[in-house]
Each structure stands twice: as structure tokens, then as C-alpha cells.
Amino acid sequence: MRNRAGRVLLSLLVSGMLVSGCAVAPAVAPAPPAVVTESPAPPPAPENPPTPEAPPAPPVKEIAWQVQGHWGPVLTEDPEGKAKKVVVLTFDDGPSPEYTGFVLDTLKAEGIKAIFFVNGQAASHPDLIKRIIAEGHTLGNHTLNHENLTALSPAEQRHQIADLNADLKAITGQQPYWFRAPFGAFNDDTLAILDELGMQLLNWSHGSGDWMDVSDGYKDPAILIQDVLSETPRNANMTPLHPGSVILFHDTLRHTSEGLPEIIKGLREKGYSFVIPQPSRS
């Protein structure tokens, strides 16, 4: 009897546990979806940010230099130029197929402009004439045959000057303005012809002496350098270096082409700069 009562009690306990295990759990409300706010992506940085432009440099004032008389020196009325020491480099008797190119190379490397007074052989070397103009130099007339003009008639002088003008204009498209008399010799007829042709005479105020003391067409360039830079000439045939000097060289000489770099260096060390005179004719 006691065992039966125990089995009934055990059966009731198991039944209660099954009923409670099968009960439905209360429903749980789902969580609201998360709201994601996306920020706009920043624009990509430029690969090479632009460099701010520097303000333009003020224009360099160009000072006008004028030849005094027929021989120089060159001077200026501009107050900003009166304290400057300047020279004009000029080269005669070319073009020379041997040495003019070396002279042009040096001038280009140094950033200097010069005046080249050429003779009639210019027609045989148009490439050199064109190079002189292309590199910013000034072309001058030194007559067809380098004759002493004072020994010629007015007609002969005109032939020497005007015919070379025609040759040079055929090569460059322009007539030269500057004229240099061979040996520096001229007369009233020369000046009248130049006036008629709209040209200006420019001889020199400082001879380099590159034609002096030459043996077999050559001399020590060191002597030439000394003579050009000297303010106290070594003999009466030499001229002193001075402000405004119009310096005479010959681009037909080897020692001139060799000495030119040191001459330029020495002039700069003495405080000189290099100019081209302005035409005096309107």
C-alpha cells in the first residue's frame, strides 16, 4: 500500500514538471534596427598642390648710352647711369672662319653683346653673319676692301660703303647703321656719304693693340690682356682703359680669341659692364 502511494506521488510530480516545461515563454519585442549615418567622404587631395606664383619682377630700366663724337667714349645723361663704368666691345675685319666662331662662343657664354665691323668677305660667310645677328650682336660696315678712305674719291668711297651695305642687307634683310673707317681715316666726303646713307661713324677710344708686336700672326695673349686692362699704357702707342671705352679688337686673330675670356673677367673685376650705344639719328 505504501509503495503504491509513492508511485502515485512520483507520477504526479513528473506530470507537473512536463506541464511547466511546455509552457510558452512570453514574447520579447525585437530591437529596432540600428540607424547608421554616413558622413560624405572628403575630396581627394591633389597630387601636386599648385605653387603660389611669385609676383613679377619689376622691369629692369634700360639706360641709353650715346657715343661722343666719332671716337667715343660712350656716356649717358641718365642720372642712374652716370656712376656706372661701361665699355663697348667691337671687333673688326671679320668674319673669320677660323676665329669669329670662338669669339661668338665666348660672348654667348658670358652674356655679352658686341659690335662686329665686317669687310667684304662677309658675302663668302653668310652663316657667320647670320649667327652674329641671331645671337643678338650688332653688325657694322667696315668697307668692302679695307682701304684708306682719305686716298679715295667720293665715288670710290661710296662704292666701298654702299656696296657692302647691299651685300649685308641681302644676307640679313637689314642695312647696318654703324660704320667704322679703316685705320680710323675719314674726311668730309666720308661724313657726307654716311649722312646720305643714314649711318653713323664709330671709331674707337681704346685700342686693344692686338695687331701690335705680332710675329707670324700671333703674340702672347697675356700681353694683350695686360694692354687692354691697363690704365697706364706701357708705351705712347697704347691707349688707357677708361669708363666709356669703345675697345677695338680683331676677331681675325687667334690670340684675341684666346685672350678674350680673361679680358672679360678682368673688366668685370674692375667694375665694368658691357653696353651697346644707341643710334644718335632719329
C-alpha positions in Angstrom: 0.0 0.0 0.0 2.8 2.3 0.9 4.7 1.5 -2.4 1.6 2.3 -4.4 1.2 5.6 -2.7 4.8 6.5 -3.5 4.4 5.7 -7.2 1.3 7.9 -7.4 3.1 10.8 -5.8 6.1 10.3 -8.2 3.8 10.2 -11.2 2.1 13.5 -10.1 5.5 15.2 -9.7 6.7 14.2 -13.2 3.4 15.3 -14.8 3.8 18.8 -13.2 7.3 19.1 -14.4 6.2 18.3 -18.0 3.4 20.8 -17.9 5.6 23.6 -16.7 8.4 22.7 -19.2 5.9 23.0 -22.2 4.7 26.5 -21.1 5.1 29.3 -23.8 7.7 31.9 -22.8 6.4 35.5 -23.0 7.2 37.2 -26.4 10.1 39.7 -26.4 9.8 42.7 -28.7 12.6 42.8 -31.4 15.2 45.6 -31.0 14.8 48.4 -33.5 17.3 48.4 -36.4 20.4 50.5 -35.8 20.5 53.8 -37.8 23.9 54.3 -39.4 24.6 57.9 -40.5 27.3 58.1 -43.2 29.5 61.3 -43.5 30.4 62.3 -47.0 34.0 61.3 -48.0 36.5 64.2 -48.1 37.6 65.2 -51.6 40.9 63.6 -52.6 44.0 65.8 -52.1 45.6 67.0 -55.3 48.7 65.0 -56.2 50.7 68.2 -56.8 49.3 71.2 -55.0 49.7 74.3 -57.1 52.6 76.5 -56.1 51.6 80.2 -55.5 53.0 82.3 -58.2 55.7 84.8 -57.2 54.9 88.4 -58.1 56.5 89.6 -61.3 59.9 91.2 -61.0 60.0 94.9 -61.7 61.3 95.7 -65.2 65.0 96.5 -65.5 65.4 100.0 -66.6 67.4 100.3 -69.8 69.9 103.1 -69.8 70.6 104.8 -73.1 74.3 105.3 -73.9 75.4 107.7 -76.6 78.7 107.9 -78.5 80.6 111.2 -78.0 81.9 112.5 -81.4 83.2 109.9 -83.8 85.6 108.1 -81.4 83.8 107.9 -78.1 83.7 107.4 -75.2 80.0 106.4 -74.6 78.2 108.4 -72.0 74.7 108.8 -70.7 72.5 111.6 -69.4 70.5 109.2 -67.2 71.3 110.0 -63.6 71.2 106.3 -62.8 73.9 105.6 -65.2 76.4 108.4 -64.5 78.1 106.4 -61.8 78.4 103.2 -63.9 81.6 102.1 -65.6 80.9 100.6 -69.0 82.7 99.6 -72.1 81.7 98.7 -75.7 83.4 95.6 -77.2 83.9 95.9 -81.0 85.6 93.5 -83.5 87.0 94.5 -86.9 87.9 92.8 -90.2 85.8 89.7 -90.0 84.1 87.4 -90.3 86.9 84.9 -89.9 86.1 81.3 -90.5 88.9 80.4 -88.1 88.3 82.6 -85.1 85.0 84.5 -85.3 83.1 81.5 -84.0 85.3 81.2 -80.9 84.7 84.9 -80.2 81.0 84.4 -80.5 81.1 81.3 -78.3 82.8 83.4 -75.5 80.4 86.3 -75.8 77.5 83.9 -75.6 78.8 82.1 -72.6 79.4 85.5 -70.8 76.1 87.0 -71.9 77.7 90.0 -73.6 76.7 91.8 -76.8 79.2 93.4 -79.2 79.5 95.2 -82.5 81.1 93.4 -85.4 82.5 95.7 -88.1 82.8 93.4 -91.1 84.5 93.6 -94.6 83.6 92.4 -98.0 84.4 88.7 -97.2 81.1 88.7 -95.4 79.4 87.7 -98.6 81.5 84.5 -98.6 80.5 83.6 -95.0 76.8 84.3 -94.7 76.4 81.7 -92.0 78.7 83.7 -89.7 76.9 86.9 -90.5 73.5 85.3 -89.7 74.9 83.9 -86.5 76.1 87.4 -85.4 72.6 88.7 -85.8 70.9 85.7 -84.4 72.9 85.9 -81.2 71.9 89.5 -80.6 75.0 91.3 -81.7 75.2 94.4 -83.9 76.6 94.4 -87.4 78.7 97.3 -88.6 80.2 98.3 -92.0 84.0 98.4 -92.3 84.1 98.8 -96.2 84.5 96.2 -98.9 88.3 96.2 -99.1 89.6 97.9 -96.0 91.1 100.8 -98.0 92.2 104.2 -96.6 89.2 106.3 -97.5 91.1 109.6 -97.5 93.0 108.3 -100.6 89.8 107.6 -102.5 87.4 109.9 -104.5 83.9 110.4 -103.1 82.6 108.0 -105.7 85.1 105.3 -104.7 84.3 105.8 -101.0 80.6 105.5 -101.7 81.3 102.2 -103.6 83.2 100.9 -100.6 80.4 101.7 -98.2 77.2 101.3 -100.1 78.1 98.1 -101.9 78.9 96.4 -98.6 75.6 97.6 -97.2 73.8 95.9 -100.1 75.7 92.6 -99.5 74.8 92.7 -95.8 71.2 93.5 -96.5 71.0 90.6 -98.9 72.1 88.3 -96.1 70.3 89.8 -93.1 67.4 91.8 -94.5 68.7 95.0 -92.9 71.3 97.7 -93.6 73.9 98.4 -90.9 73.7 101.6 -89.0 77.2 101.8 -87.6 80.3 102.5 -89.8 84.0 102.3 -88.9 86.6 103.7 -91.1 89.6 101.5 -91.9 92.6 102.8 -90.0 90.2 105.3 -88.4 90.9 107.5 -91.5 87.9 109.6 -92.8 87.2 113.1 -94.3 84.3 115.4 -95.0 83.4 113.3 -98.0 83.1 110.2 -95.8 80.8 112.0 -93.4 78.6 113.3 -96.2 78.2 109.8 -97.7 77.3 108.4 -94.2 74.8 111.2 -93.8 73.2 110.4 -97.1 73.0 106.7 -96.2 71.6 107.3 -92.7 74.7 105.9 -91.0 76.9 107.0 -88.1 80.7 106.8 -87.7 82.0 105.0 -84.7 85.8 104.6 -84.5 87.3 103.7 -81.1 88.7 105.3 -77.9 90.7 102.3 -76.6 92.8 100.1 -78.9 93.5 96.6 -77.6 96.8 96.6 -79.5 96.0 93.0 -80.7 97.6 94.0 -84.0 100.9 95.2 -82.5 104.0 93.2 -81.8 102.7 90.3 -83.7 105.0 87.6 -85.0 103.7 85.2 -87.7 100.2 86.3 -86.9 100.4 85.6 -83.2 101.5 87.0 -79.8 101.2 86.0 -76.2 97.6 86.6 -75.1 98.9 87.6 -71.7 100.4 90.7 -73.3 97.1 91.5 -74.9 95.2 91.1 -71.6 97.6 93.4 -69.8 97.3 96.1 -72.5 93.5 96.1 -72.6 93.2 96.2 -68.8 95.9 98.8 -68.2 95.0 102.3 -67.2 98.7 103.3 -67.6 99.8 102.3 -71.1 103.2 100.7 -71.5 104.1 102.9 -74.4 103.0 106.0 -76.3 101.2 104.0 -79.0 98.8 102.5 -76.5 95.6 104.0 -75.0 94.5 103.6 -71.4 91.3 101.8 -70.3 88.7 104.4 -69.2 85.0 104.5 -68.4 83.0 104.5 -71.6 85.8 102.9 -73.6 85.0 101.8 -77.1 87.5 98.9 -77.4 88.9 97.8 -80.7 89.7 94.1 -81.3 90.1 91.9 -84.3 88.1 88.7 -84.5 90.6 87.5 -87.2 93.4 86.9 -84.7 93.9 83.7 -82.7 95.4 85.4 -79.7 92.4 87.7 -79.5 90.0 84.8 -79.4 92.2 83.1 -76.7 92.6 86.1 -74.5 89.0 87.4 -74.6 87.7 85.3 -71.7 90.4 86.7 -69.3 89.8 90.2 -70.7 86.1 90.0 -69.9 86.9 88.6 -66.4 89.4 91.4 -65.7 87.0 94.1 -66.9 84.3 92.8 -64.6 86.7 92.7 -61.7 87.4 96.4 -62.3 83.7 97.1 -62.1 82.9 97.4 -65.8 79.7 96.3 -67.5 79.1 95.9 -71.3 76.8 98.0 -73.4 75.8 98.8 -77.0 75.4 102.5 -77.8 72.1 103.9 -79.0 71.9 105.4 -82.5 72.0 109.2 -82.5 70.0 109.6 -85.6 66.2 109.7 -85.3 
